């Protein structure tokens, strides 16, 4: 059995201003026989992860490609530590989902990404950029689709082509109504998770304000008096609790709100894969019609008196090209159809495991924070008792 352990770590800001970017260390351990070494380490930046994702979209039709974190241009230029760490965690999830996939981990592009030296990597990027023909066209098309995945798939699922067939199951056996409802529910869960995190952040701010208010109150009393000391102690406890709440908010963002946001984005990848089946079926019909038209045209030219042979030859070439496109479209449709059903079943299994872990970590974080807060107030309570 092939094993992969990939770690994205040590983010380092490179440069300043508009040209600034963050580099990441990508460490890989694998038993895959195609890899040159069992252990490797490379430096990559976010746009390299984007390149890999786009290549996988272009070359792995019917596969659910894990999502990358959104491109937050505003936060990118701020380059604060929180943004850098969140992005590092998100791309770590992305690449580990890729290498855990039985099809994606066999991709030569993935191997190149994980193994190639900086010089080899830049050479390959330049080579692919200069490629001509179908693959590069597919990459360019996929780039546009991938960049607009969330909005375009949202339109398709809410009222576009994907919804035209009603609420029944398509050829992959997937209920469109179920996918739409699941997407909507995940969006609402993420929204509520964000609100929960915000409420904790507001509590943190309230405790900080309470700390300042109690500090002011203590200053009104005579220094060293019982009331002065009690108000000061209350102020200190509130300050400590505010700091603990701040850590708790960061923890919830890391293990709860953030992962749920990314999981909602994962649904865009699911819908994109489903749409690929409809697109491939439409391509077969379109290319067949085009072939039939060129075939009829060729037949007509052949029986036309006085027609130049060169025109017949060109028409025959056009028909052959059209026939190849039709055959390629049929092959693509078969590939997507064969991949999609097991892909969706696999996603459902992964989703159950991942969401269970997200909510387990959320519950554990809440319990830990509540216990710590209760213990702190309990230990401080005797200080607030007045002497008769």
C-alpha positions as a Python dict, from the first residue, in 0.01 Angstrom:
ca = {
    (1, 'X'): (0, 0, 0),
    (2, 'X'): (132, 343, -100),
    (3, 'X'): (175, 587, 187),
    (4, 'X'): (211, 964, 176),
    (5, 'X'): (292, 1206, 455),
    (6, 'X'): (305, 1564, 331),
    (7, 'X'): (359, 1867, 553),
    (8, 'X'): (332, 2230, 448),
    (9, 'X'): (516, 2443, 704),
    (10, 'X'): (753, 2731, 776),
    (11, 'X'): (576, 3009, 582),
    (12, 'X'): (819, 3294, 511),
    (13, 'X'): (728, 3634, 371),
    (14, 'X'): (944, 3720, 71),
    (15, 'X'): (986, 4077, -47),
    (16, 'X'): (784, 4384, 35),
    (17, 'X'): (500, 4583, -114),
    (18, 'X'): (307, 4475, -423),
    (19, 'X'): (560, 4206, -511),
    (20, 'X'): (558, 4041, -170),
    (21, 'X'): (463, 3675, -142),
    (22, 'X'): (490, 3389, 105),
    (23, 'X'): (699, 3079, 42),
    (24, 'X'): (619, 2746, 207),
    (25, 'X'): (833, 2444, 284),
    (26, 'X'): (670, 2127, 149),
    (27, 'X'): (808, 1810, 307),
    (28, 'X'): (710, 1470, 164),
    (29, 'X'): (759, 1114, 283),
    (30, 'X'): (628, 842, 54),
    (31, 'X'): (661, 478, -40),
    (32, 'X'): (536, 543, -394),
    (33, 'X'): (760, 347, -634),
    (34, 'X'): (763, 621, -900),
    (35, 'X'): (920, 878, -670),
    (36, 'X'): (1296, 924, -687),
    (37, 'X'): (1336, 952, -310),
    (38, 'X'): (1141, 838, -8),
    (39, 'X'): (1186, 1183, 144),
    (40, 'X'): (1196, 1520, -30),
    (41, 'X'): (1166, 1886, 56),
    (42, 'X'): (1083, 2174, -179),
    (43, 'X'): (989, 2539, -154),
    (44, 'X'): (662, 2647, -314),
    (45, 'X'): (445, 2957, -312),
    (46, 'X'): (68, 2988, -328),
    (47, 'X'): (54, 3036, -704),
    (48, 'X'): (233, 2700, -744),
    (49, 'X'): (-50, 2532, -553),
    (50, 'X'): (-294, 2714, -783),
    (51, 'X'): (-104, 2583, -1087),
    (52, 'X'): (-129, 2228, -955),
    (53, 'X'): (-501, 2259, -884),
    (54, 'X'): (-567, 2395, -1233),
    (55, 'X'): (-368, 2112, -1392),
    (56, 'X'): (-566, 1854, -1198),
    (57, 'X'): (-894, 2016, -1304),
    (58, 'X'): (-778, 2008, -1667),
    (59, 'X'): (-645, 1652, -1672),
    (60, 'X'): (-866, 1463, -1425),
    (61, 'X'): (-1221, 1501, -1555),
    (62, 'X'): (-1484, 1350, -1328),
    (63, 'X'): (-1262, 1367, -1020),
    (64, 'X'): (-1359, 1591, -728),
    (65, 'X'): (-1058, 1821, -697),
    (66, 'X'): (-1009, 1945, -339),
    (67, 'X'): (-1049, 2323, -309),
    (68, 'X'): (-774, 2568, -235),
    (69, 'X'): (-833, 2859, 4),
    (70, 'X'): (-980, 3168, -153),
    (71, 'X'): (-750, 3435, -292),
    (72, 'X'): (-792, 3714, -39),
    (73, 'X'): (-615, 4004, -212),
    (74, 'X'): (-673, 4253, 70),
    (75, 'X'): (-532, 4026, 340),
    (76, 'X'): (-252, 3915, 109),
    (77, 'X'): (-112, 4266, 97),
    (78, 'X'): (-153, 4304, 471),
    (79, 'X'): (45, 3981, 519),
    (80, 'X'): (-45, 3953, 886),
    (81, 'X'): (59, 3645, 1081),
    (82, 'X'): (-297, 3519, 1122),
    (83, 'X'): (-364, 3527, 747),
    (84, 'X'): (-36, 3349, 670),
    (85, 'X'): (-100, 3073, 924),
    (86, 'X'): (-459, 3020, 810),
    (87, 'X'): (-350, 2991, 449),
    (88, 'X'): (-70, 2752, 545),
    (89, 'X'): (-318, 2525, 724),
    (90, 'X'): (-561, 2537, 431),
    (91, 'X'): (-306, 2447, 164),
    (92, 'X'): (-177, 2171, 389),
    (93, 'X'): (-529, 2025, 390),
    (94, 'X'): (-546, 2064, 11),
    (95, 'X'): (-225, 1880, -72),
    (96, 'X'): (-295, 1600, 177),
    (97, 'X'): (-640, 1546, 24),
    (98, 'X'): (-471, 1527, -316),
    (99, 'X'): (-215, 1262, -215),
    (100, 'X'): (-482, 1064, -30),
    (101, 'X'): (-683, 1033, -352),
    (102, 'X'): (-619, 706, -541),
    (103, 'X'): (-626, 879, -882),
    (104, 'X'): (-478, 1222, -807),
    (105, 'X'): (-174, 1084, -625),
    (106, 'X'): (-75, 903, -947),
    (107, 'X'): (-59, 1233, -1138),
    (108, 'X'): (282, 1322, -1278),
    (109, 'X'): (200, 1684, -1204),
    (110, 'X'): (164, 1599, -835),
    (111, 'X'): (497, 1417, -838),
    (112, 'X'): (661, 1710, -1011),
    (113, 'X'): (514, 1951, -756),
    (114, 'X'): (639, 1746, -460),
    (115, 'X'): (982, 1648, -596),
    (116, 'X'): (1116, 1898, -848),
    (117, 'X'): (1398, 2132, -751),
    (118, 'X'): (1334, 2503, -786),
    (119, 'X'): (1517, 2513, -1121),
    (120, 'X'): (1334, 2208, -1258),
    (121, 'X'): (1002, 2341, -1132),
    (122, 'X'): (1047, 2679, -1302),
    (123, 'X'): (1154, 2505, -1623),
    (124, 'X'): (841, 2291, -1620),
    (125, 'X'): (618, 2591, -1559),
    (126, 'X'): (778, 2767, -1855),
    (127, 'X'): (751, 2455, -2074),
    (128, 'X'): (384, 2406, -2000),
    (129, 'X'): (326, 2776, -2056),
    (130, 'X'): (469, 2745, -2407),
    (131, 'X'): (280, 2429, -2499),
    (132, 'X'): (47, 2449, -2794),
    (133, 'X'): (-254, 2235, -2869),
    (134, 'X'): (-534, 2068, -2685),
    (135, 'X'): (-382, 2021, -2339),
    (136, 'X'): (-282, 2383, -2303),
    (137, 'X'): (-624, 2489, -2423),
    (138, 'X'): (-776, 2261, -2163),
    (139, 'X'): (-553, 2409, -1894),
    (140, 'X'): (-650, 2762, -1992),
    (141, 'X'): (-1016, 2672, -1998),
    (142, 'X'): (-986, 2497, -1665),
    (143, 'X'): (-811, 2799, -1517),
    (144, 'X'): (-1106, 3020, -1592),
    (145, 'X'): (-1349, 2761, -1463),
    (146, 'X'): (-1148, 2695, -1150),
    (147, 'X'): (-1111, 3061, -1061),
    (148, 'X'): (-1483, 3120, -1084),
    (149, 'X'): (-1586, 2786, -943),
    (150, 'X'): (-1795, 2899, -648),
    (151, 'X'): (-2005, 3161, -826),
    (152, 'X'): (-2052, 2966, -1148),
    (153, 'X'): (-2146, 2642, -980),
    (154, 'X'): (-2381, 2829, -749),
    (155, 'X'): (-2563, 2965, -1053),
    (156, 'X'): (-2575, 2624, -1217),
    (157, 'X'): (-2715, 2455, -910),
    (158, 'X'): (-2972, 2723, -833),
    (159, 'X'): (-3117, 2771, -1177),
    (160, 'X'): (-2879, 2681, -1456),
    (161, 'X'): (-2816, 2379, -1672),
    (162, 'X'): (-2760, 2137, -1386),
    (163, 'X'): (-3108, 2199, -1250),
    (164, 'X'): (-3287, 2161, -1583),
    (165, 'X'): (-3346, 1790, -1540),
    (166, 'X'): (-3555, 1830, -1225),
    (167, 'X'): (-3489, 1678, -886),
    (168, 'X'): (-3432, 1316, -987),
    (169, 'X'): (-3106, 1131, -1013),
    (170, 'X'): (-2877, 1178, -1311),
    (171, 'X'): (-2659, 914, -1478),
    (172, 'X'): (-2425, 909, -1178),
    (173, 'X'): (-2708, 811, -943),
    (174, 'X'): (-2687, 1138, -753),
    (175, 'X'): (-2996, 1327, -644),
    (176, 'X'): (-2956, 1686, -756),
    (177, 'X'): (-3203, 1795, -492),
    (178, 'X'): (-2987, 1625, -228),
    (179, 'X'): (-2671, 1801, -350),
    (180, 'X'): (-2847, 2137, -352),
    (181, 'X'): (-2990, 2083, -4),
    (182, 'X'): (-2657, 1961, 134),
    (183, 'X'): (-2481, 2266, -9),
    (184, 'X'): (-2741, 2501, 142),
    (185, 'X'): (-2721, 2328, 481),
    (186, 'X'): (-2342, 2344, 490),
    (187, 'X'): (-2359, 2713, 402),
    (188, 'X'): (-2598, 2774, 692),
    (189, 'X'): (-2389, 2566, 934),
    (190, 'X'): (-2082, 2766, 839),
    (191, 'X'): (-2275, 3092, 886),
    (192, 'X'): (-2385, 2987, 1232),
    (193, 'X'): (-2035, 2868, 1322),
    (194, 'X'): (-1906, 3211, 1223),
    (195, 'X'): (-2170, 3374, 1446),
    (196, 'X'): (-2076, 3148, 1737),
    (197, 'X'): (-1713, 3252, 1697),
    (198, 'X'): (-1817, 3617, 1677),
    (199, 'X'): (-2019, 3586, 1996),
    (200, 'X'): (-1712, 3457, 2178),
    (201, 'X'): (-1513, 3748, 2033),
    (202, 'X'): (-1776, 3990, 2165),
    (203, 'X'): (-1754, 3825, 2506),
    (204, 'X'): (-1379, 3876, 2496),
    (205, 'X'): (-1429, 4246, 2425),
    (206, 'X'): (-1694, 4273, 2699),
    (207, 'X'): (-1454, 4123, 2954),
    (208, 'X'): (-1182, 4365, 2847),
    (209, 'X'): (-1423, 4656, 2892),
    (210, 'X'): (-1535, 4514, 3228),
    (211, 'X'): (-1170, 4490, 3335),
    (212, 'X'): (-1119, 4859, 3261),
    (213, 'X'): (-1442, 4957, 3435),
    (214, 'X'): (-1349, 4764, 3750),
    (215, 'X'): (-1002, 4914, 3743),
    (216, 'X'): (-1153, 5262, 3734),
    (217, 'X'): (-1387, 5169, 4017),
    (218, 'X'): (-1096, 5048, 4230),
    (219, 'X'): (-919, 5380, 4181),
    (220, 'X'): (-1216, 5563, 4329),
    (221, 'X'): (-1171, 5373, 4656),
    (222, 'X'): (-897, 5438, 4905),
    (223, 'X'): (-585, 5245, 4809),
    (224, 'X'): (-539, 4942, 5033),
    (225, 'X'): (-898, 4938, 5147),
    (226, 'X'): (-1108, 4623, 5124),
    (227, 'X'): (-1325, 4765, 4845),
    (228, 'X'): (-1019, 4886, 4652),
    (229, 'X'): (-860, 4540, 4671),
    (230, 'X'): (-1181, 4358, 4579),
    (231, 'X'): (-1243, 4576, 4272),
    (232, 'X'): (-878, 4540, 4167),
    (233, 'X'): (-892, 4162, 4203),
    (234, 'X'): (-1211, 4152, 3997),
    (235, 'X'): (-1042, 4363, 3732),
    (236, 'X'): (-745, 4127, 3716),
    (237, 'X'): (-965, 3819, 3684),
    (238, 'X'): (-1166, 3983, 3405),
    (239, 'X'): (-844, 4072, 3224),
    (240, 'X'): (-718, 3713, 3253),
    (241, 'X'): (-1052, 3576, 3134),
    (242, 'X'): (-1049, 3812, 2835),
    (243, 'X'): (-707, 3676, 2736),
    (244, 'X'): (-838, 3320, 2769),
    (245, 'X'): (-1142, 3406, 2557),
    (246, 'X'): (-912, 3550, 2292),
    (247, 'X'): (-723, 3220, 2275),
    (248, 'X'): (-1055, 3035, 2259),
    (249, 'X'): (-1172, 3247, 1965),
    (250, 'X'): (-849, 3167, 1780),
    (251, 'X'): (-898, 2798, 1856),
    (252, 'X'): (-1257, 2800, 1726),
    (253, 'X'): (-1146, 2973, 1408),
    (254, 'X'): (-878, 2709, 1357),
    (255, 'X'): (-1078, 2392, 1431),
    (256, 'X'): (-1439, 2496, 1368),
    (257, 'X'): (-1534, 2805, 1167),
    (258, 'X'): (-1238, 2786, 927),
    (259, 'X'): (-1272, 2415, 839),
    (260, 'X'): (-1650, 2451, 791),
    (261, 'X'): (-1593, 2739, 552),
    (262, 'X'): (-1352, 2528, 348),
    (263, 'X'): (-1595, 2234, 354),
    (264, 'X'): (-1866, 2451, 212),
    (265, 'X'): (-1622, 2544, -65),
    (266, 'X'): (-1559, 2171, -114),
    (267, 'X'): (-1919, 2145, -232),
    (268, 'X'): (-1830, 2369, -526),
    (269, 'X'): (-1578, 2106, -633),
    (270, 'X'): (-1845, 1837, -598),
    (271, 'X'): (-2091, 2033, -811),
    (272, 'X'): (-1818, 2103, -1066),
    (273, 'X'): (-1749, 1730, -1102),
    (274, 'X'): (-2120, 1659, -1149),
    (275, 'X'): (-2144, 1935, -1406),
    (276, 'X'): (-1854, 1774, -1594),
    (277, 'X'): (-2080, 1476, -1672),
    (278, 'X'): (-2346, 1703, -1820),
    (279, 'X'): (-2082, 1900, -2011),
    (280, 'X'): (-1924, 1584, -2153),
    (281, 'X'): (-2263, 1447, -2261),
    (282, 'X'): (-2345, 1778, -2429),
    (283, 'X'): (-2005, 1772, -2603),
    (284, 'X'): (-2080, 1427, -2748),
    (285, 'X'): (-2411, 1548, -2891),
    (286, 'X'): (-2254, 1868, -3025),
    (287, 'X'): (-1959, 1692, -3189),
    (288, 'X'): (-2180, 1422, -3335),
    (289, 'X'): (-2402, 1684, -3496),
    (290, 'X'): (-2097, 1863, -3631),
    (291, 'X'): (-1959, 1539, -3774),
    (292, 'X'): (-2289, 1448, -3935),
    (293, 'X'): (-2305, 1792, -4094),
    (294, 'X'): (-1954, 1768, -4238),
    (295, 'X'): (-2021, 1413, -4353),
    (296, 'X'): (-2333, 1527, -4539),
    (297, 'X'): (-2143, 1816, -4691),
    (298, 'X'): (-1869, 1583, -4814),
    (299, 'X'): (-2125, 1349, -4966),
    (300, 'X'): (-2287, 1640, -5147),
    (301, 'X'): (-1954, 1765, -5283),
    (302, 'X'): (-1866, 1422, -5417),
    (303, 'X'): (-2175, 1412, -5638),
    (304, 'X'): (-2150, 1776, -5749),
    (305, 'X'): (-2048, 1796, -6117),
    (306, 'X'): (-1725, 1985, -6187),
    (307, 'X'): (-1628, 2022, -5823),
    (308, 'X'): (-1257, 2072, -5766),
    (309, 'X'): (-1080, 1777, -5609),
    (310, 'X'): (-903, 2004, -5361),
    (311, 'X'): (-1239, 2110, -5215),
    (312, 'X'): (-1339, 1749, -5174),
    (313, 'X'): (-1006, 1678, -5007),
    (314, 'X'): (-1047, 1969, -4764),
    (315, 'X'): (-1401, 1863, -4683),
    (316, 'X'): (-1279, 1510, -4615),
    (317, 'X'): (-1010, 1642, -4381),
    (318, 'X'): (-1268, 1853, -4198),
    (319, 'X'): (-1491, 1548, -4158),
    (320, 'X'): (-1203, 1338, -4024),
    (321, 'X'): (-1105, 1608, -3775),
    (322, 'X'): (-1467, 1634, -3665),
    (323, 'X'): (-1487, 1257, -3629),
    (324, 'X'): (-1178, 1255, -3406),
    (325, 'X'): (-1332, 1525, -3187),
    (326, 'X'): (-1648, 1319, -3159),
    (327, 'X'): (-1450, 1008, -3062),
    (328, 'X'): (-1251, 1206, -2805),
    (329, 'X'): (-1573, 1348, -2662),
    (330, 'X'): (-1719, 998, -2630),
    (331, 'X'): (-1405, 874, -2456),
    (332, 'X'): (-1415, 1167, -2215),
    (333, 'X'): (-1782, 1105, -2137),
    (334, 'X'): (-1712, 739, -2060),
    (335, 'X'): (-1422, 836, -1835),
    (336, 'X'): (-1625, 1094, -1644),
    (337, 'X'): (-1922, 858, -1610),
    (338, 'X'): (-1704, 575, -1477),
    (339, 'X'): (-1528, 803, -1229),
    (340, 'X'): (-1815, 1008, -1096),
    (341, 'X'): (-2023, 754, -903),
    (342, 'X'): (-1729, 615, -700),
    (343, 'X'): (-1601, 972, -655),
    (344, 'X'): (-1926, 1082, -495),
    (345, 'X'): (-1940, 772, -276),
    (346, 'X'): (-1583, 840, -166),
    (347, 'X'): (-1665, 1203, -92),
    (348, 'X'): (-1960, 1102, 125),
    (349, 'X'): (-1737, 876, 331),
    (350, 'X'): (-1469, 1142, 372),
    (351, 'X'): (-1731, 1405, 452),
    (352, 'X'): (-1876, 1196, 735),
    (353, 'X'): (-1533, 1144, 890),
    (354, 'X'): (-1419, 1504, 848),
    (355, 'X'): (-1736, 1665, 982),
    (356, 'X'): (-1739, 1429, 1278),
    (357, 'X'): (-1384, 1541, 1360),
    (358, 'X'): (-1469, 1910, 1315),
    (359, 'X'): (-1764, 1892, 1556),
    (360, 'X'): (-1570, 1675, 1801),
    (361, 'X'): (-1293, 1934, 1814),
    (362, 'X'): (-1550, 2213, 1852),
    (363, 'X'): (-1715, 2038, 2147),
    (364, 'X'): (-1378, 1964, 2306),
    (365, 'X'): (-1268, 2327, 2269),
    (366, 'X'): (-1589, 2456, 2426),
    (367, 'X'): (-1562, 2212, 2718),
    (368, 'X'): (-1197, 2297, 2779),
    (369, 'X'): (-1263, 2671, 2769),
    (370, 'X'): (-1568, 2648, 2995),
    (371, 'X'): (-1384, 2440, 3254),
    (372, 'X'): (-1089, 2679, 3255),
    (373, 'X'): (-1314, 2983, 3293),
    (374, 'X'): (-1521, 2823, 3571),
    (375, 'X'): (-1208, 2717, 3757),
    (376, 'X'): (-1062, 3066, 3739),
    (377, 'X'): (-1376, 3235, 3872),
    (378, 'X'): (-1411, 2971, 4142),
    (379, 'X'): (-1055, 3024, 4264),
    (380, 'X'): (-1110, 3398, 4269),
    (381, 'X'): (-1450, 3392, 4441),
    (382, 'X'): (-1315, 3390, 4804),
    (383, 'X'): (-1139, 3719, 4736),
    (384, 'X'): (-1470, 3889, 4667),
    (385, 'X'): (-1631, 3790, 4997),
    (386, 'X'): (-1682, 4086, 5227),
    (387, 'X'): (-1605, 4071, 5598),
    (388, 'X'): (-1903, 4143, 5821),
}
